[in-house]
Each structure stands twice: as C-alpha cells, then as structure tokens.
Amino acid sequence: MFHRSKNLKYVLNLVPGKRRLGTYRFLPIFFCIGGVMEWIMINVRIGKETFCERLEPKLHPKNY
C-alpha cells in the first residue's frame, strides 16, 4: 500500500507551482477537463442527437 502512495506522491510532485500555488496548482487541469466535457456534450452526436438536443425539451416543455 505504501508503494502506491510513493508513486502517487511522485506523480503529483511533477505538476509545477507547488510552493507558490499549493493545492490550487491543479485548478487549470480540471478547468481544461471541464471545457473538454462541455465541448463533447455540445458537439458529439450519440445516435441522432447531442446531449443538448436531448435536454432542451425537458427544460422548456411548452416550446416543444
């Protein structure tokens, strides 16, 4: 178990900005992941519709 912890600690220490930003140095990584997820939800079609096309009628049922 401790062997895995050392590997994880090594990987986390590869991210720069530890002294200046501390834990917040990981925010840009998660920001980019969120942007990619949003792009996929808007542009990638699964079957004949995207996630946004599927969700819109549930949000505004009077317009459909």
N, CA, C, O and CB atoms as a CASP TS submission, in Angstrom:
PFRMAT TS
TARGET T0000
AUTHOR 0000-0000-0000
METHOD Language model
MODEL 1
PARENT N/A
ATOM      1  N   MET     1       0.817  -1.185   0.000  1.00  0.00           N
ATOM      2  CA  MET     1       0.000   0.000   0.000  1.00  0.00           C
ATOM      3  C   MET     1       0.869   1.261   0.000  1.00  0.00           C
ATOM      4  O   MET     1       0.555   2.227  -0.696  1.00  0.00           O
ATOM      5  CB  MET     1      -0.934  -0.009   1.201  1.00  0.00           C
ATOM      6  N   PHE     2       1.934   1.260   0.757  1.00  0.00           N
ATOM      7  CA  PHE     2       2.797   2.429   0.818  1.00  0.00           C
ATOM      8  C   PHE     2       3.547   2.643  -0.487  1.00  0.00           C
ATOM      9  O   PHE     2       3.922   3.770  -0.810  1.00  0.00           O
ATOM     10  CB  PHE     2       3.778   2.295   1.961  1.00  0.00           C
ATOM     11  N   HIS     3       3.767   1.579  -1.232  1.00  0.00           N
ATOM     12  CA  HIS     3       4.449   1.699  -2.517  1.00  0.00           C
ATOM     13  C   HIS     3       3.615   2.535  -3.491  1.00  0.00           C
ATOM     14  O   HIS     3       4.154   3.370  -4.219  1.00  0.00           O
ATOM     15  CB  HIS     3       4.728   0.304  -3.110  1.00  0.00           C
ATOM     16  N   ARG     4       2.304   2.307  -3.500  1.00  0.00           N
ATOM     17  CA  ARG     4       1.420   3.088  -4.361  1.00  0.00           C
ATOM     18  C   ARG     4       1.408   4.551  -3.947  1.00  0.00           C
ATOM     19  O   ARG     4       1.363   5.443  -4.794  1.00  0.00           O
ATOM     20  CB  ARG     4       0.001   2.521  -4.325  1.00  0.00           C
ATOM     21  N   SER     5       1.448   4.792  -2.653  1.00  0.00           N
ATOM     22  CA  SER     5       1.443   6.150  -2.139  1.00  0.00           C
ATOM     23  C   SER     5       2.674   6.917  -2.620  1.00  0.00           C
ATOM     24  O   SER     5       2.584   8.102  -2.941  1.00  0.00           O
ATOM     25  CB  SER     5       1.386   6.140  -0.612  1.00  0.00           C
ATOM     26  N   LYS     6       3.809   6.249  -2.669  1.00  0.00           N
ATOM     27  CA  LYS     6       5.032   6.894  -3.151  1.00  0.00           C
ATOM     28  C   LYS     6       4.913   7.228  -4.640  1.00  0.00           C
ATOM     29  O   LYS     6       5.360   8.286  -5.083  1.00  0.00           O
ATOM     30  CB  LYS     6       6.256   5.985  -2.903  1.00  0.00           C
ATOM     31  N   ASN     7       4.311   6.326  -5.401  1.00  0.00           N
ATOM     32  CA  ASN     7       4.123   6.593  -6.830  1.00  0.00           C
ATOM     33  C   ASN     7       3.189   7.768  -7.045  1.00  0.00           C
ATOM     34  O   ASN     7       3.447   8.620  -7.895  1.00  0.00           O
ATOM     35  CB  ASN     7       3.577   5.355  -7.542  1.00  0.00           C
ATOM     36  N   LEU     8       2.112   7.820  -6.288  1.00  0.00           N
ATOM     37  CA  LEU     8       1.159   8.916  -6.409  1.00  0.00           C
ATOM     38  C   LEU     8       1.809  10.236  -6.014  1.00  0.00           C
ATOM     39  O   LEU     8       1.609  11.253  -6.676  1.00  0.00           O
ATOM     40  CB  LEU     8      -0.078   8.651  -5.544  1.00  0.00           C
ATOM     41  N   LYS     9       2.573  10.219  -4.953  1.00  0.00           N
ATOM     42  CA  LYS     9       3.259  11.425  -4.499  1.00  0.00           C
ATOM     43  C   LYS     9       4.249  11.902  -5.558  1.00  0.00           C
ATOM     44  O   LYS     9       4.396  13.105  -5.774  1.00  0.00           O
ATOM     45  CB  LYS     9       3.985  11.167  -3.164  1.00  0.00           C
ATOM     46  N   TYR    10       4.923  10.970  -6.214  1.00  0.00           N
ATOM     47  CA  TYR    10       5.873  11.318  -7.274  1.00  0.00           C
ATOM     48  C   TYR    10       5.160  11.995  -8.445  1.00  0.00           C
ATOM     49  O   TYR    10       5.632  13.007  -8.964  1.00  0.00           O
ATOM     50  CB  TYR    10       6.618  10.062  -7.764  1.00  0.00           C
ATOM     51  N   VAL    11       4.021  11.432  -8.856  1.00  0.00           N
ATOM     52  CA  VAL    11       3.268  11.984  -9.987  1.00  0.00           C
ATOM     53  C   VAL    11       2.729  13.372  -9.640  1.00  0.00           C
ATOM     54  O   VAL    11       2.786  14.283 -10.466  1.00  0.00           O
ATOM     55  CB  VAL    11       2.104  11.039 -10.382  1.00  0.00           C
ATOM     56  N   LEU    12       2.208  13.537  -8.423  1.00  0.00           N
ATOM     57  CA  LEU    12       1.674  14.836  -8.021  1.00  0.00           C
ATOM     58  C   LEU    12       2.771  15.893  -7.927  1.00  0.00           C
ATOM     59  O   LEU    12       2.518  17.068  -8.190  1.00  0.00           O
ATOM     60  CB  LEU    12       0.954  14.715  -6.684  1.00  0.00           C
ATOM     61  N   ASN    13       3.963  15.497  -7.562  1.00  0.00           N
ATOM     62  CA  ASN    13       5.066  16.446  -7.464  1.00  0.00           C
ATOM     63  C   ASN    13       5.592  16.869  -8.831  1.00  0.00           C
ATOM     64  O   ASN    13       6.355  17.831  -8.921  1.00  0.00           O
ATOM     65  CB  ASN    13       6.188  15.849  -6.650  1.00  0.00           C
ATOM     66  N   LEU    14       5.202  16.173  -9.896  1.00  0.00           N
ATOM     67  CA  LEU    14       5.623  16.565 -11.250  1.00  0.00           C
ATOM     68  C   LEU    14       4.915  17.834 -11.720  1.00  0.00           C
ATOM     69  O   LEU    14       5.422  18.538 -12.594  1.00  0.00           O
ATOM     70  CB  LEU    14       5.351  15.429 -12.237  1.00  0.00           C
ATOM     71  N   VAL    15       3.737  18.133 -11.141  1.00  0.00           N
ATOM     72  CA  VAL    15       2.985  19.327 -11.516  1.00  0.00           C
ATOM     73  C   VAL    15       3.690  20.545 -10.905  1.00  0.00           C
ATOM     74  O   VAL    15       3.904  20.586  -9.693  1.00  0.00           O
ATOM     75  CB  VAL    15       1.486  19.232 -11.034  1.00  0.00           C
ATOM     76  N   PRO    16       4.049  21.529 -11.724  1.00  0.00           N
ATOM     77  CA  PRO    16       4.786  22.683 -11.204  1.00  0.00           C
ATOM     78  C   PRO    16       3.913  23.614 -10.361  1.00  0.00           C
ATOM     79  O   PRO    16       2.685  23.542 -10.410  1.00  0.00           O
ATOM     80  CB  PRO    16       5.392  23.462 -12.352  1.00  0.00           C
ATOM     81  N   GLY    17       4.567  24.493  -9.584  1.00  0.00           N
ATOM     82  CA  GLY    17       3.876  25.524  -8.821  1.00  0.00           C
ATOM     83  C   GLY    17       3.531  25.144  -7.402  1.00  0.00           C
ATOM     84  O   GLY    17       2.639  25.748  -6.805  1.00  0.00           O
ATOM     85  N   LYS    18       4.211  24.162  -6.845  1.00  0.00           N
ATOM     86  CA  LYS    18       3.854  23.686  -5.501  1.00  0.00           C
ATOM     87  C   LYS    18       4.078  24.764  -4.442  1.00  0.00           C
ATOM     88  O   LYS    18       3.239  24.937  -3.558  1.00  0.00           O
ATOM     89  CB  LYS    18       4.667  22.438  -5.147  1.00  0.00           C
ATOM     90  N   ARG    19       5.180  25.483  -4.514  1.00  0.00           N
ATOM     91  CA  ARG    19       5.489  26.482  -3.495  1.00  0.00           C
ATOM     92  C   ARG    19       4.573  27.692  -3.574  1.00  0.00           C
ATOM     93  O   ARG    19       4.118  28.203  -2.550  1.00  0.00           O
ATOM     94  CB  ARG    19       6.924  26.925  -3.625  1.00  0.00           C
ATOM     95  N   ARG    20       4.305  28.143  -4.781  1.00  0.00           N
ATOM     96  CA  ARG    20       3.518  29.362  -4.964  1.00  0.00           C
ATOM     97  C   ARG    20       2.018  29.131  -4.843  1.00  0.00           C
ATOM     98  O   ARG    20       1.324  29.892  -4.169  1.00  0.00           O
ATOM     99  CB  ARG    20       3.820  29.964  -6.304  1.00  0.00           C
ATOM    100  N   LEU    21       1.518  28.095  -5.487  1.00  0.00           N
ATOM    101  CA  LEU    21       0.065  27.889  -5.569  1.00  0.00           C
ATOM    102  C   LEU    21      -0.471  26.843  -4.606  1.00  0.00           C
ATOM    103  O   LEU    21      -1.655  26.868  -4.273  1.00  0.00           O
ATOM    104  CB  LEU    21      -0.305  27.498  -6.957  1.00  0.00           C
ATOM    105  N   GLY    22       0.361  25.937  -4.159  1.00  0.00           N
ATOM    106  CA  GLY    22      -0.086  24.882  -3.252  1.00  0.00           C
ATOM    107  C   GLY    22      -1.053  23.934  -3.948  1.00  0.00           C
ATOM    108  O   GLY    22      -0.780  23.450  -5.046  1.00  0.00           O
ATOM    109  N   THR    23      -2.173  23.677  -3.308  1.00  0.00           N
ATOM    110  CA  THR    23      -3.163  22.752  -3.858  1.00  0.00           C
ATOM    111  C   THR    23      -3.840  23.321  -5.096  1.00  0.00           C
ATOM    112  O   THR    23      -4.314  22.566  -5.945  1.00  0.00           O
ATOM    113  CB  THR    23      -4.209  22.415  -2.806  1.00  0.00           C
ATOM    114  N   TYR    24      -3.891  24.634  -5.206  1.00  0.00           N
ATOM    115  CA  TYR    24      -4.582  25.277  -6.331  1.00  0.00           C
ATOM    116  C   TYR    24      -3.858  25.091  -7.656  1.00  0.00           C
ATOM    117  O   TYR    24      -4.380  25.501  -8.692  1.00  0.00           O
ATOM    118  CB  TYR    24      -4.749  26.750  -6.058  1.00  0.00           C
ATOM    119  N   ARG    25      -2.699  24.501  -7.658  1.00  0.00           N
ATOM    120  CA  ARG    25      -1.959  24.292  -8.909  1.00  0.00           C
ATOM    121  C   ARG    25      -2.675  23.301  -9.821  1.00  0.00           C
ATOM    122  O   ARG    25      -2.366  23.235 -11.011  1.00  0.00           O
ATOM    123  CB  ARG    25      -0.539  23.794  -8.612  1.00  0.00           C
ATOM    124  N   PHE    26      -3.614  22.538  -9.300  1.00  0.00           N
ATOM    125  CA  PHE    26      -4.351  21.562 -10.110  1.00  0.00           C
ATOM    126  C   PHE    26      -5.583  22.162 -10.771  1.00  0.00           C
ATOM    127  O   PHE    26      -6.196  21.504 -11.612  1.00  0.00           O
ATOM    128  CB  PHE    26      -4.761  20.386  -9.254  1.00  0.00           C
ATOM    129  N   LEU    27      -5.967  23.384 -10.422  1.00  0.00           N
ATOM    130  CA  LEU    27      -7.166  24.008 -10.997  1.00  0.00           C
ATOM    131  C   LEU    27      -7.137  24.105 -12.519  1.00  0.00           C
ATOM    132  O   LEU    27      -8.152  23.797 -13.145  1.00  0.00           O
ATOM    133  CB  LEU    27      -7.343  25.384 -10.424  1.00  0.00           C
ATOM    134  N   PRO    28      -6.036  24.513 -13.155  1.00  0.00           N
ATOM    135  CA  PRO    28      -6.051  24.576 -14.620  1.00  0.00           C
ATOM    136  C   PRO    28      -6.311  23.227 -15.283  1.00  0.00           C
ATOM    137  O   PRO    28      -6.927  23.170 -16.347  1.00  0.00           O
ATOM    138  CB  PRO    28      -4.742  25.124 -15.115  1.00  0.00           C
ATOM    139  N   ILE    29      -5.851  22.150 -14.668  1.00  0.00           N
ATOM    140  CA  ILE    29      -6.081  20.814 -15.230  1.00  0.00           C
ATOM    141  C   ILE    29      -7.574  20.510 -15.227  1.00  0.00           C
ATOM    142  O   ILE    29      -8.121  20.059 -16.233  1.00  0.00           O
ATOM    143  CB  ILE    29      -5.303  19.731 -14.429  1.00  0.00           C
ATOM    144  N   PHE    30      -8.233  20.757 -14.092  1.00  0.00           N
ATOM    145  CA  PHE    30      -9.667  20.474 -14.002  1.00  0.00           C
ATOM    146  C   PHE    30     -10.488  21.443 -14.846  1.00  0.00           C
ATOM    147  O   PHE    30     -11.549  21.072 -15.347  1.00  0.00           O
ATOM    148  CB  PHE    30     -10.126  20.536 -12.550  1.00  0.00           C
ATOM    149  N   PHE    31     -10.020  22.663 -15.009  1.00  0.00           N
ATOM    150  CA  PHE    31     -10.689  23.628 -15.883  1.00  0.00           C
ATOM    151  C   PHE    31     -10.685  23.124 -17.325  1.00  0.00           C
ATOM    152  O   PHE    31     -11.699  23.202 -18.018  1.00  0.00           O
ATOM    153  CB  PHE    31     -10.003  25.012 -15.794  1.00  0.00           C
ATOM    154  N   CYS    32      -9.547  22.610 -17.769  1.00  0.00           N
ATOM    155  CA  CYS    32      -9.452  22.069 -19.132  1.00  0.00           C
ATOM    156  C   CYS    32     -10.310  20.823 -19.295  1.00  0.00           C
ATOM    157  O   CYS    32     -10.949  20.650 -20.333  1.00  0.00           O
ATOM    158  CB  CYS    32      -7.998  21.745 -19.477  1.00  0.00           C
ATOM    159  N   ILE    33     -10.335  19.959 -18.299  1.00  0.00           N
ATOM    160  CA  ILE    33     -11.179  18.762 -18.364  1.00  0.00           C
ATOM    161  C   ILE    33     -12.652  19.163 -18.480  1.00  0.00           C
ATOM    162  O   ILE    33     -13.398  18.556 -19.248  1.00  0.00           O
ATOM    163  CB  ILE    33     -10.959  17.867 -17.112  1.00  0.00           C
ATOM    164  N   GLY    34     -13.073  20.176 -17.728  1.00  0.00           N
ATOM    165  CA  GLY    34     -14.459  20.651 -17.799  1.00  0.00           C
ATOM    166  C   GLY    34     -14.790  21.231 -19.158  1.00  0.00           C
ATOM    167  O   GLY    34     -15.891  21.026 -19.669  1.00  0.00           O
ATOM    168  N   GLY    35     -13.839  21.962 -19.757  1.00  0.00           N
ATOM    169  CA  GLY    35     -14.057  22.515 -21.089  1.00  0.00           C
ATOM    170  C   GLY    35     -14.210  21.429 -22.139  1.00  0.00           C
ATOM    171  O   GLY    35     -15.058  21.530 -23.025  1.00  0.00           O
ATOM    172  N   VAL    36     -13.404  20.405 -22.043  1.00  0.00           N
ATOM    173  CA  VAL    36     -13.497  19.284 -22.986  1.00  0.00           C
ATOM    174  C   VAL    36     -14.826  18.556 -22.819  1.00  0.00           C
ATOM    175  O   VAL    36     -15.457  18.186 -23.809  1.00  0.00           O
ATOM    176  CB  VAL    36     -12.322  18.301 -22.782  1.00  0.00           C
ATOM    177  N   MET    37     -15.251  18.349 -21.588  1.00  0.00           N
ATOM    178  CA  MET    37     -16.539  17.689 -21.355  1.00  0.00           C
ATOM    179  C   MET    37     -17.688  18.502 -21.940  1.00  0.00           C
ATOM    180  O   MET    37     -18.604  17.939 -22.540  1.00  0.00           O
ATOM    181  CB  MET    37     -16.765  17.470 -19.852  1.00  0.00           C
ATOM    182  N   GLU    38     -17.644  19.818 -21.771  1.00  0.00           N
ATOM    183  CA  GLU    38     -18.702  20.673 -22.310  1.00  0.00           C
ATOM    184  C   GLU    38     -18.713  20.620 -23.837  1.00  0.00           C
ATOM    185  O   GLU    38     -19.779  20.553 -24.448  1.00  0.00           O
ATOM    186  CB  GLU    38     -18.519  22.124 -21.830  1.00  0.00           C
ATOM    187  N   TRP    39     -17.538  20.650 -24.448  1.00  0.00           N
ATOM    188  CA  TRP    39     -17.458  20.585 -25.910  1.00  0.00           C
ATOM    189  C   TRP    39     -18.040  19.273 -26.412  1.00  0.00           C
ATOM    190  O   TRP    39     -18.766  19.253 -27.407  1.00  0.00           O
ATOM    191  CB  TRP    39     -16.000  20.740 -26.386  1.00  0.00           C
ATOM    192  N   ILE    40     -17.726  18.180 -25.732  1.00  0.00           N
ATOM    193  CA  ILE    40     -18.247  16.869 -26.125  1.00  0.00           C
ATOM    194  C   ILE    40     -19.765  16.848 -26.004  1.00  0.00           C
ATOM    195  O   ILE    40     -20.446  16.323 -26.885  1.00  0.00           O
ATOM    196  CB  ILE    40     -17.626  15.751 -25.259  1.00  0.00           C
ATOM    197  N   MET    41     -20.306  17.416 -24.922  1.00  0.00           N
ATOM    198  CA  MET    41     -21.756  17.403 -24.728  1.00  0.00           C
ATOM    199  C   MET    41     -22.477  18.220 -25.796  1.00  0.00           C
ATOM    200  O   MET    41     -23.613  17.906 -26.150  1.00  0.00           O
ATOM    201  CB  MET    41     -22.106  17.938 -23.345  1.00  0.00           C
ATOM    202  N   ILE    42     -21.834  19.261 -26.311  1.00  0.00           N
ATOM    203  CA  ILE    42     -22.473  20.110 -27.316  1.00  0.00           C
ATOM    204  C   ILE    42     -22.303  19.549 -28.715  1.00  0.00           C
ATOM    205  O   ILE    42     -23.246  19.607 -29.504  1.00  0.00           O
ATOM    206  CB  ILE    42     -21.907  21.516 -27.255  1.00  0.00           C
ATOM    207  N   ASN    43     -21.147  19.012 -29.055  1.00  0.00           N
ATOM    208  CA  ASN    43     -20.821  18.695 -30.442  1.00  0.00           C
ATOM    209  C   ASN    43     -20.833  17.223 -30.830  1.00  0.00           C
ATOM    210  O   ASN    43     -20.986  16.919 -32.013  1.00  0.00           O
ATOM    211  CB  ASN    43     -19.512  19.228 -30.739  1.00  0.00           C
ATOM    212  N   VAL    44     -20.682  16.316 -29.908  1.00  0.00           N
ATOM    213  CA  VAL    44     -20.585  14.895 -30.260  1.00  0.00           C
ATOM    214  C   VAL    44     -21.985  14.293 -30.287  1.00  0.00           C
ATOM    215  O   VAL    44     -22.748  14.416 -29.329  1.00  0.00           O
ATOM    216  CB  VAL    44     -19.672  14.126 -29.252  1.00  0.00           C
ATOM    217  N   ARG    45     -22.302  13.649 -31.387  1.00  0.00           N
ATOM    218  CA  ARG    45     -23.612  13.024 -31.543  1.00  0.00           C
ATOM    219  C   ARG    45     -23.546  11.564 -31.131  1.00  0.00           C
ATOM    220  O   ARG    45     -22.646  10.828 -31.536  1.00  0.00           O
ATOM    221  CB  ARG    45     -24.110  13.149 -32.992  1.00  0.00           C
ATOM    222  N   ILE    46     -24.513  11.157 -30.319  1.00  0.00           N
ATOM    223  CA  ILE    46     -24.678   9.753 -29.971  1.00  0.00           C
ATOM    224  C   ILE    46     -26.022   9.361 -30.546  1.00  0.00           C
ATOM    225  O   ILE    46     -27.067   9.804 -30.068  1.00  0.00           O
ATOM    226  CB  ILE    46     -24.595   9.496 -28.401  1.00  0.00           C
ATOM    227  N   GLY    47     -25.993   8.539 -31.561  1.00  0.00           N
ATOM    228  CA  GLY    47     -27.207   8.248 -32.306  1.00  0.00           C
ATOM    229  C   GLY    47     -27.516   9.420 -33.221  1.00  0.00           C
ATOM    230  O   GLY    47     -26.694   9.786 -34.061  1.00  0.00           O
ATOM    231  N   LYS    48     -28.701  10.015 -33.066  1.00  0.00           N
ATOM    232  CA  LYS    48     -29.102  11.123 -33.936  1.00  0.00           C
ATOM    233  C   LYS    48     -29.123  12.463 -33.210  1.00  0.00           C
ATOM    234  O   LYS    48     -29.476  13.477 -33.814  1.00  0.00           O
ATOM    235  CB  LYS    48     -30.466  10.848 -34.523  1.00  0.00           C
ATOM    236  N   GLU    49     -28.755  12.493 -31.930  1.00  0.00           N
ATOM    237  CA  GLU    49     -28.874  13.747 -31.197  1.00  0.00           C
ATOM    238  C   GLU    49     -27.700  13.951 -30.241  1.00  0.00           C
ATOM    239  O   GLU    49     -27.014  13.011 -29.839  1.00  0.00           O
ATOM    240  CB  GLU    49     -30.188  13.781 -30.427  1.00  0.00           C
ATOM    241  N   THR    50     -27.505  15.217 -29.897  1.00  0.00           N
ATOM    242  CA  THR    50     -26.482  15.559 -28.916  1.00  0.00           C
ATOM    243  C   THR    50     -27.121  15.640 -27.535  1.00  0.00           C
ATOM    244  O   THR    50     -28.343  15.555 -27.407  1.00  0.00           O
ATOM    245  CB  THR    50     -25.786  16.897 -29.281  1.00  0.00           C
ATOM    246  N   PHE    51     -26.310  15.801 -26.518  1.00  0.00           N
ATOM    247  CA  PHE    51     -26.832  15.914 -25.158  1.00  0.00           C
ATOM    248  C   PHE    51     -27.722  17.138 -25.025  1.00  0.00           C
ATOM    249  O   PHE    51     -28.762  17.079 -24.368  1.00  0.00           O
ATOM    250  CB  PHE    51     -25.686  15.981 -24.143  1.00  0.00           C
ATOM    251  N   CYS    52     -27.328  18.251 -25.641  1.00  0.00           N
ATOM    252  CA  CYS    52     -28.117  19.487 -25.529  1.00  0.00           C
ATOM    253  C   CYS    52     -29.470  19.350 -26.211  1.00  0.00           C
ATOM    254  O   CYS    52     -30.476  19.842 -25.700  1.00  0.00           O
ATOM    255  CB  CYS    52     -27.350  20.666 -26.134  1.00  0.00           C
ATOM    256  N   GLU    53     -29.502  18.681 -27.368  1.00  0.00           N
ATOM    257  CA  GLU    53     -30.777  18.473 -28.065  1.00  0.00           C
ATOM    258  C   GLU    53     -31.694  17.577 -27.234  1.00  0.00           C
ATOM    259  O   GLU    53     -32.914  17.731 -27.279  1.00  0.00           O
ATOM    260  CB  GLU    53     -30.541  17.851 -29.465  1.00  0.00           C
ATOM    261  N   ARG    54     -31.127  16.661 -26.492  1.00  0.00           N
ATOM    262  CA  ARG    54     -31.917  15.754 -25.657  1.00  0.00           C
ATOM    263  C   ARG    54     -32.439  16.467 -24.406  1.00  0.00           C
ATOM    264  O   ARG    54     -33.532  16.162 -23.929  1.00  0.00           O
ATOM    265  CB  ARG    54     -31.076  14.532 -25.255  1.00  0.00           C
ATOM    266  N   LEU    55     -31.670  17.405 -23.880  1.00  0.00           N
ATOM    267  CA  LEU    55     -32.015  18.055 -22.624  1.00  0.00           C
ATOM    268  C   LEU    55     -32.987  19.221 -22.805  1.00  0.00           C
ATOM    269  O   LEU    55     -33.778  19.498 -21.902  1.00  0.00           O
ATOM    270  CB  LEU    55     -30.764  18.541 -21.945  1.00  0.00           C
ATOM    271  N   GLU    56     -32.949  19.906 -23.937  1.00  0.00           N
ATOM    272  CA  GLU    56     -33.781  21.107 -24.150  1.00  0.00           C
ATOM    273  C   GLU    56     -35.271  20.870 -23.971  1.00  0.00           C
ATOM    274  O   GLU    56     -35.915  21.668 -23.290  1.00  0.00           O
ATOM    275  CB  GLU    56     -33.544  21.644 -25.527  1.00  0.00           C
ATOM    276  N   PRO    57     -35.864  19.818 -24.541  1.00  0.00           N
ATOM    277  CA  PRO    57     -37.311  19.626 -24.332  1.00  0.00           C
ATOM    278  C   PRO    57     -37.686  19.410 -22.870  1.00  0.00           C
ATOM    279  O   PRO    57     -38.799  19.743 -22.461  1.00  0.00           O
ATOM    280  CB  PRO    57     -37.793  18.446 -25.144  1.00  0.00           C
ATOM    281  N   LYS    58     -36.774  18.857 -22.084  1.00  0.00           N
ATOM    282  CA  LYS    58     -37.081  18.663 -20.665  1.00  0.00           C
ATOM    283  C   LYS    58     -37.027  19.986 -19.900  1.00  0.00           C
ATOM    284  O   LYS    58     -37.737  20.154 -18.909  1.00  0.00           O
ATOM    285  CB  LYS    58     -36.106  17.656 -20.043  1.00  0.00           C
ATOM    286  N   LEU    59     -36.202  20.914 -20.345  1.00  0.00           N
ATOM    287  CA  LEU    59     -36.087  22.186 -19.662  1.00  0.00           C
ATOM    288  C   LEU    59     -37.210  23.153 -20.034  1.00  0.00           C
ATOM    289  O   LEU    59     -37.673  23.919 -19.189  1.00  0.00           O
ATOM    290  CB  LEU    59     -34.754  22.807 -19.970  1.00  0.00           C
ATOM    291  N   HIS    60     -37.649  23.122 -21.294  1.00  0.00           N
ATOM    292  CA  HIS    60     -38.669  24.032 -21.798  1.00  0.00           C
ATOM    293  C   HIS    60     -39.791  23.220 -22.490  1.00  0.00           C
ATOM    294  O   HIS    60     -39.885  23.225 -23.717  1.00  0.00           O
ATOM    295  CB  HIS    60     -38.036  25.068 -22.787  1.00  0.00           C
ATOM    296  N   PRO    61     -40.617  22.543 -21.725  1.00  0.00           N
ATOM    297  CA  PRO    61     -41.627  21.667 -22.355  1.00  0.00           C
ATOM    298  C   PRO    61     -42.717  22.420 -23.121  1.00  0.00           C
ATOM    299  O   PRO    61     -43.342  21.824 -23.999  1.00  0.00           O
ATOM    300  CB  PRO    61     -42.279  20.812 -21.300  1.00  0.00           C
ATOM    301  N   LYS    62     -42.976  23.696 -22.833  1.00  0.00           N
ATOM    302  CA  LYS    62     -44.026  24.437 -23.527  1.00  0.00           C
ATOM    303  C   LYS    62     -43.639  24.754 -24.964  1.00  0.00           C
ATOM    304  O   LYS    62     -44.512  24.897 -25.820  1.00  0.00           O
ATOM    305  CB  LYS    62     -44.340  25.722 -22.782  1.00  0.00           C
ATOM    306  N   ASN    63     -42.352  24.867 -25.239  1.00  0.00           N
ATOM    307  CA  ASN    63     -41.907  25.236 -26.582  1.00  0.00           C
ATOM    308  C   ASN    63     -41.872  24.065 -27.545  1.00  0.00           C
ATOM    309  O   ASN    63     -41.700  24.267 -28.747  1.00  0.00           O
ATOM    310  CB  ASN    63     -40.550  25.855 -26.513  1.00  0.00           C
ATOM    311  N   TYR    64     -42.034  22.831 -27.042  1.00  0.00           N
ATOM    312  CA  TYR    64     -41.924  21.675 -27.929  1.00  0.00           C
ATOM    313  C   TYR    64     -43.221  20.955 -28.054  1.00  0.00           C
ATOM    314  O   TYR    64     -43.305  19.954 -28.766  1.00  0.00           O
ATOM    315  CB  TYR    64     -40.874  20.730 -27.444  1.00  0.00           C
TER
END
